[in-house]
Amino acid sequence: MKIAFNQDTIDYFATKAEYLEDSLRDEIQLFVEQNCQPEGIETYEDIANELYNQVTQNKNGLEEWDHYSGLPNPKAYE
């Protein structure tokens, strides 16, 4: 299942992932429960897992980027 999340949300958690490694899943789960509505057979867990996967993929693309440069990361939008 592929869910389209706002790129700002993915970037936010990808940035936090560097210092929240142990609690990243919990932070994402809380975000999903407060901000998402499952549709059809989706569950909150499904949505949280998909967001986690997209965040970790995005984090890998941002590793070499200076997030605080003020410029958009071209790798984040490929």
PyMOL commands that set and color helices and strands:
alter all, ss='L'
color gray80, all
select helices_A, chain A and resi 7-16+24-35+44-62+67-69+74-77
alter helices_A, ss='H'
color red, helices_A
deselect
rebuild
show_as cartoon
